[in-house]
Amino acid sequence: MEVQFKRTGERRYAIMIIREGYPTIEMNPAPGYDPIMPHDLAHLIVEKEIGLRRGIFGQIAAGGNAGTFHPVVSAGENKRESARLRRKATRRGEKLLREGRDESAVSERAVYVCLNEWLSRSADPNRRKLGVQLSPQYKQLSDDGEILTDEILNRVCASLDRASEQWVSLEIGESFSETWPNQAFLLATDARRSGCAGEKQKDKIVI
């Protein structure tokens, strides 16, 4: 799956997602514009590195719409057929939203933690100022059982660095793409994360 992030204005961006076997969808405008790291770009990076299979982008890869994306309308397409496909996609999207409710909540908390960790590590003092002291709510939610180890945080921060560099370089009208991995990669990442959680109970942030 290819996810395109396009800068469409001074403080606006759009997302287009091209999927094999499912219609191309978009969100324009997309929420959470940021000059160094748009909100949904952070979600993509974090969900991929943690290995979430039913977070926002995992749902979309499985044919969903995360409740916010819409099919791209092509010129000359059959309106009746398009309406039928949209209804079908909406039903599938609603089903995946229900299935992914827990992982979507994990994703939101993980993005909050990871963004603050990333900002606090920055060599740029202005970026470091953007970080906030994490509240106990985010440092310790042990009933969740999801753990961000140092290894995972290092990997997430490196990916955020790379994606931010690409995003910041864009002029209005330009875009860049990120890829969403296949199911086998996510399963392996999830297994690796679970293994790390068992071996590294110290140096952890529980989300």
N, C-alpha and C positions, 0 to 999 in steps of 0.2 A: 504494500500500500504506500502510495506517495502522498505526502502532505505538503502543500505549497503555502508558504507564508508570504503575503504580498503587502508591501507598504502602499496604501492607497491615498494618503493625505498626510498633513503635518502631524496629526495625532490619530490616525486611522489606519486600520489594517484589515485584511480579509484572509480567509483560509479556504482553500479548495483541496478536496481530497479525491484522489483517483484510485479506485478499487477494482481489483480483478473479480468479475462475476457479479458486481453490484453497481448501481448507478453512481456517477460522479456527483458529489454533493459539495455545498459551499456554505459559508457563513460570512455575510458581508453587509454591514460591518461586524467584526468580531469584537467581543468585549475585552476589557483589561489591557488597553494599549499601554505600552511602556517603552521609553526610548532605548532601554538596554535589554529588556526581557519581557515580551508580551506574555500575558497570563497563560494562554493556551499553549504557547511554545514551551513554557516551563512544565506544563502538565504532560506534554508529549515526552519530553526528556526524562522526567522523573518516573512516569509510568513504564517507559521502556526499560530504564535501568533497574528498576525494582522488579519488573516482571509481572505487572498486573495484567491479567487477561480479560477482566471485565470492568476496567476503569473506563474513562471517557473514550479513549482511542481504541481500546480493545473491543468495546461495543461497536464502534464504527467499523472496525475491520471485519466484524462478524455480520455486517449488514444493517446495523442500527444507525440512528441519527443523533443520539445523545440528547434528544429533545430540542436541539438548537440548530442543526444543520438542515439544509433543504436541497432537493435535487436541482442540478443545473439544467435549465430549460434550453433545449436545442432548437434551432430554427427549422421549421417544417415538420416537427414531430407530430404524431397523431394525438390530439388532445384527449380523446376518450381513453386511449391506451395509457397515456401519461398519467391521467387521473387515477386509473386502476392501479398502476404501479406505485403511485404516491400513497394510496390507501394501504396497499400491501406493505410498503416500507414503513409506514407509520405504525401499523400493528406490530411489525417485527421490532421496531425501535422501542415501542412501549414495553414489549416483553423483555428486551435486553436491559432496559432501564430498571425494571423490577429485579432482574437477576443480578444486576451490577450495583445495586444500591449500596451494599457494604463496601465493595472495592472503590466505588466513587468517593465515599466518605474517607476511606484511607488515603486516596489520592489527594484530596483537598488538604488533609493534615500534613501529608508528606511533602507536598509542594511548599507549604508554609515553612516547614522546618528546613527543607533543603535550600530554599531561596535565602533564608536568613544565614544559614551556614555558608553559602556561596558568597554572599555579600561580606560577611565577617572575615573571609579569607582574602578578599580582594587587595591588590597592591595599591589601588586607588583609594585615598582617604575619603573622598566624597562618597564612594560606594559603601565603604565600611560604615559611614554614618547612617546609611539607609537601613542597616540591620537593626533589629530590636532584640531586647532580652526576651528569650522564650519564657512563656508562663509555664507553671507546673502542669497545666492542662495539656500542653504539647510535649513536655519532657517526659511525662509518665502517664500513659494511658494503657496500663498493663492488661486491662481486660481485653484489649484489642489483640495483643500478642504479636503485633507487627513491629519489627526491629530494624532500625537504620544503623548498621554497624559502621565503623570507620572506613572499612573497605568499600562499602556501598556509597557512603557519602563522598569519598574521594573520587569514585567513578562518576557520580552524578555531577559533582562540581567541575570535573574536567569536561564533561559533555556540555554543561551550561556555559563554560568559557568559550568553547568552540562555536556553539550556536549563537551566543551573544555577539561574538566577533562578526559572524556572517550577517546578523540582523542589523547591527549598527552601520555596516558598510552600505546598506541599501539606500538608493535614492527613491523618491516617490515614483511609483509605477514599476519598480523592480521587485523581484521575488527570489526566494531560494527554497529548496525542498529538503525535507527530512523523510526518511523511510521508516515505516513501522515494520518490525520483524515478524517472521512467521511464527506459528504456534509452537513449533519445536524449540525455537530460540527462547520464547517466553517460559516454556516449561523448564528448560535448563536453567534459566536465570532464577526462576522461582525456587528450584531445588537448591541452587547455590546459595540463595538468600537464606533458605531454611537451615542449610548446613552451617552457615556463618552464625546464625542466631543461636544454634546449639553450642558452638565452640567458643563464641565470644560474648559471654554474658556481661563482661565488663566492657568499658568503652562503647556504650550503646546509647541510643536515644530511642525510647519506645514511643511509637505514635499511635 
